[in-house]
Amino acid sequence: MTREELNKDISDEIEEEELKEKRKKIVKKVLKIILIVFSICIAFIIYTKIISTSGLKVNEKRLEISNIPESFNGVKIIQFSDLQYGSTIFEDELNSLVEKINKRNPDIVVFTGDLIDKSYKIKHEEIERIIKSLSKINSNIGKYAVNGDEDKDNFNTILTQSGFTVLDNSYELVYNGENTPILITGISSNNKDIDKTFSYFKEEKSNKDIYNILIMHEPDTIDKVLENYKVDLALSGGNLNGEIYIPKIGGLFTRKDAKKYTKSYYEINNTKLYVSSGVGTDELGIRLGTFPSINFLRLAKVN
């Protein structure tokens, strides 16, 4: 073998070793990228499906109001919505929710729809446990509810047996020890009839200036309501604040009649609209940028 041939063999061996090293580095980089992507995916799943859907925030607000009766000064209202029992909410979580509500000694409690997750096959014994839990919610004045788009067969039975008044396109005059009431109106999600809901204002002796609280499931309904009727305070659920909420963009996953109002609060002329982020989750079973919560509102009379 000549010197040239020997040098060529050595050179080929060096090149082959260099190629092997390059391949090793490329493989390591690819594996590292795969590991990073996998870790991000796992972290995303853990955060959106476990961390973001756990716990319960209490959004407390003081509402300064001039047109409420003196007897309602200091009245506390708690709103919870979109329980979606069978999603991330089961018996233990429901009992924890009831404890948090009762801890605040509310005067009025309202539920704004979607009691049981539509994909969950509820058992009879679970219905009994839900009734038992919701019956433990204490309120000094009353408990009120409207159905959501997913509330079908068992909704009225469960809520009425739990001590709630279901406002099915109807209203109730609510008193607190004196002769001057406020009005609570409720729009049914499954069969909206706004004129029937506000039929109080068609009565000859109705008080046109009465303080009116509207409860409904889909927040976008408020636009249709305000075309003809006065609402002071509107409480809605219906969209979980979009499930994945991005600032300046809004909620990414919206439903019918819950696309426009995805933030937690709006002021529309003289109407205050609170949109609950809900307690459970939808079929995706995730949250990002929004957390389970209840609204805790204190009414304060001002001159």
C-alpha positions in Angstrom: 0.0 0.0 0.0 1.4 3.3 -1.0 1.6 6.3 1.3 -1.1 8.1 -0.6 -3.5 5.1 -0.2 -2.6 4.9 3.5 -3.3 8.6 4.0 -6.6 8.2 2.1 -7.7 5.4 4.4 -6.8 7.4 7.5 -8.6 10.4 6.1 -11.7 8.3 5.3 -11.7 6.9 8.9 -11.5 10.4 10.3 -14.4 11.6 8.1 -16.4 8.6 9.1 -15.8 9.3 12.8 -16.7 13.0 12.3 -19.9 11.9 10.6 -20.7 9.6 13.5 -20.2 12.4 15.9 -22.4 14.8 13.9 -25.1 12.1 13.7 -24.9 11.7 17.5 -25.2 15.4 18.1 -28.2 15.6 15.7 -29.9 12.7 17.4 -29.3 14.2 20.8 -30.8 17.5 19.7 -33.8 15.8 18.1 -34.3 13.8 21.3 -33.9 16.9 23.4 -36.5 18.8 21.3 -38.9 15.8 21.5 -38.4 15.7 25.3 -39.0 19.4 25.6 -42.2 19.3 23.5 -43.4 16.2 25.4 -42.8 18.0 28.7 -44.6 21.1 27.5 -47.6 18.9 26.4 -47.7 17.1 29.8 -47.4 20.4 31.7 -50.2 21.9 29.5 -52.4 18.9 30.2 -51.7 18.9 33.9 -52.3 22.7 34.2 -55.4 22.9 32.0 -57.1 19.7 33.2 -56.1 19.6 36.9 -54.7 22.8 38.2 -56.9 25.3 36.4 -60.1 23.2 37.1 -59.4 22.8 40.8 -60.2 25.0 43.7 -62.8 27.8 43.7 -62.3 31.6 43.5 -64.8 33.9 45.2 -65.3 37.1 43.3 -66.5 39.6 45.9 -67.9 43.0 44.8 -69.7 45.8 46.5 -72.5 47.4 44.5 -73.5 51.0 45.3 -77.1 51.4 44.4 -79.6 54.3 44.8 -82.9 52.6 43.9 -83.0 49.7 46.3 -85.3 49.7 49.3 -83.6 50.5 52.7 -84.3 46.9 53.8 -82.0 45.6 51.1 -79.0 47.7 52.2 -76.3 45.2 53.0 -78.0 42.2 51.4 -75.6 39.6 50.1 -76.1 37.7 46.9 -74.2 34.6 45.8 -74.3 33.4 42.2 -73.0 30.0 41.1 -73.3 28.6 37.6 -72.4 25.8 35.2 -72.0 23.1 37.9 -71.7 20.5 35.2 -71.9 17.7 37.7 -70.0 14.7 36.2 -67.3 16.8 34.6 -64.8 17.9 37.2 -67.5 18.2 39.9 -68.7 15.2 41.9 -70.0 14.8 45.4 -66.9 16.0 47.3 -66.5 19.1 45.2 -70.2 19.9 45.4 -70.1 19.6 49.2 -67.0 21.9 49.3 -68.9 24.4 47.1 -71.9 24.4 49.5 -69.6 25.0 52.5 -68.0 28.0 50.8 -71.4 29.4 50.0 -72.7 29.0 53.5 -69.6 30.4 55.0 -70.6 33.8 53.6 -74.1 33.7 55.1 -75.9 34.8 51.9 -79.3 36.4 51.8 -80.1 35.4 48.2 -78.5 32.5 46.3 -79.0 32.1 42.5 -78.0 29.3 40.2 -77.8 30.2 36.5 -78.0 26.9 34.7 -76.3 23.7 33.5 -76.6 21.5 36.5 -75.4 18.1 35.1 -72.9 17.6 32.3 -74.7 16.5 29.2 -72.3 13.6 28.5 -72.6 12.2 32.0 -75.0 9.4 32.7 -76.3 10.3 36.2 -77.5 7.6 38.5 -80.5 7.8 40.7 -78.5 7.7 43.9 -76.3 10.6 42.7 -79.5 12.6 42.1 -80.5 12.0 45.7 -77.0 13.1 46.8 -77.1 16.3 44.7 -80.5 17.2 46.2 -79.2 16.5 49.7 -76.2 18.8 49.1 -78.0 21.6 47.4 -80.7 21.5 50.2 -77.9 22.5 52.7 -77.4 25.8 51.0 -78.6 28.4 53.4 -80.2 31.7 52.4 -82.0 34.3 54.6 -84.4 35.4 51.9 -84.5 32.8 49.1 -82.8 30.6 46.5 -83.6 31.0 42.8 -82.6 29.2 39.6 -83.0 29.2 35.8 -82.2 26.3 33.5 -79.4 26.2 31.0 -79.2 24.7 27.5 -78.1 21.4 28.9 -80.8 21.1 31.6 -83.5 18.7 30.6 -85.2 15.9 32.5 -84.1 16.2 36.2 -83.5 19.9 36.5 -86.8 21.1 37.9 -87.1 18.1 40.3 -83.6 18.5 41.7 -83.8 22.3 42.2 -87.3 22.5 43.6 -86.6 19.6 46.0 -83.5 21.4 47.0 -85.5 24.5 48.0 -84.9 26.6 44.9 -87.6 28.6 43.1 -87.2 27.9 39.4 -88.0 31.0 37.4 -89.1 29.6 34.1 -89.7 32.8 32.1 -91.2 34.2 35.2 -90.6 36.6 38.1 -91.0 36.9 41.8 -91.4 39.9 44.0 -88.9 39.5 46.9 -89.4 41.1 50.3 -86.9 41.5 53.1 -89.1 42.3 56.1 -90.7 45.4 54.8 -93.4 46.3 52.3 -91.1 47.4 49.5 -89.8 44.6 47.3 -87.3 44.1 44.6 -88.0 42.1 41.5 -86.1 38.9 40.4 -86.8 37.8 36.8 -85.6 34.6 35.2 -85.3 33.7 31.5 -85.5 30.0 30.6 -82.6 28.9 28.4 -84.5 26.2 26.6 -87.6 28.3 25.7 -86.8 32.0 25.9 -89.9 34.2 26.4 -88.7 37.6 27.3 -92.1 39.3 27.3 -93.5 36.6 29.6 -90.5 37.0 31.9 -91.1 40.7 32.3 -94.9 40.5 32.4 -94.8 42.3 35.8 -94.2 45.6 34.1 -97.5 45.1 32.1 -99.5 45.1 35.3 -101.5 48.2 36.1 -100.1 48.7 39.6 -96.5 47.7 38.8 -93.6 49.9 40.0 -91.7 50.9 36.9 -88.7 52.0 39.0 -88.5 48.7 41.0 -84.9 47.3 41.4 -84.8 44.4 39.0 -82.3 41.5 39.1 -82.3 39.3 36.0 -80.9 35.8 36.1 -80.3 33.9 32.8 -77.9 31.4 31.4 -76.6 33.0 28.2 -75.2 36.5 28.6 -75.8 37.7 25.0 -79.6 37.5 25.8 -79.2 40.8 27.6 -79.1 42.8 24.3 -82.5 41.5 23.4 -83.9 42.2 26.9 -82.6 45.8 27.0 -84.4 46.7 23.8 -87.7 46.8 25.8 -87.1 46.4 29.5 -85.1 47.9 32.3 -82.6 45.7 34.2 -80.4 47.0 37.1 -78.4 43.8 37.7 -78.0 40.9 35.3 -76.4 37.6 36.4 -75.5 35.0 33.8 -73.5 31.9 33.2 -73.3 29.9 30.0 -69.8 30.2 28.6 -67.2 29.4 31.3 -65.6 32.7 30.2 -64.6 30.9 27.0 -62.8 28.0 28.7 -59.5 29.2 27.3 -59.3 33.0 27.9 -56.6 35.1 26.3 -56.4 38.8 27.3 -57.3 41.3 24.5 -58.7 38.4 22.5 -61.3 36.9 24.8 -62.6 33.4 25.2 -61.7 30.9 22.5 -64.6 28.4 22.9 -68.0 30.0 22.9 -71.6 28.8 22.6 -74.7 30.1 21.0 -75.9 33.3 22.7 -72.6 33.4 24.7 -70.2 34.8 22.2 -70.2 38.5 22.7 -70.0 38.8 26.5 -67.1 36.5 27.6 -65.5 38.6 30.3 -66.6 38.5 33.9 -68.2 42.0 34.0 -69.8 44.6 31.7 -71.7 47.8 32.2 -74.2 48.3 29.5 -75.8 51.8 30.0 -77.3 51.5 33.5 -77.2 47.7 33.6 -74.5 45.8 35.5 -73.8 42.4 33.9 -71.9 39.7 35.8 -70.9 36.6 33.8 -69.9 33.7 35.9 -66.9 31.6 34.9 -68.8 28.6 36.3 -67.8 25.8 38.6 -67.3 22.7 36.4 -66.0 22.3 32.8 -67.5 21.6 29.4 -66.8 18.6 27.2 -63.2 19.6 26.7 -62.6 19.3 30.4 -60.0 22.1 30.4 -59.5 25.7 31.5 -56.8 28.2 30.7 -56.8 31.8 31.9 -60.1 31.2 33.7 -60.8 29.4 37.0 -63.9 28.0 38.7 -65.6 30.7 40.7 -68.7 32.1 42.4 -69.8 35.7 42.5 -70.4 37.2 45.9 -72.2 40.6 45.6 -73.0 43.0 48.5 -75.8 45.5 47.9 -75.2 49.0 49.4 -77.8 51.7 49.3 -76.4 55.1 48.5 -78.2 58.5 48.1 
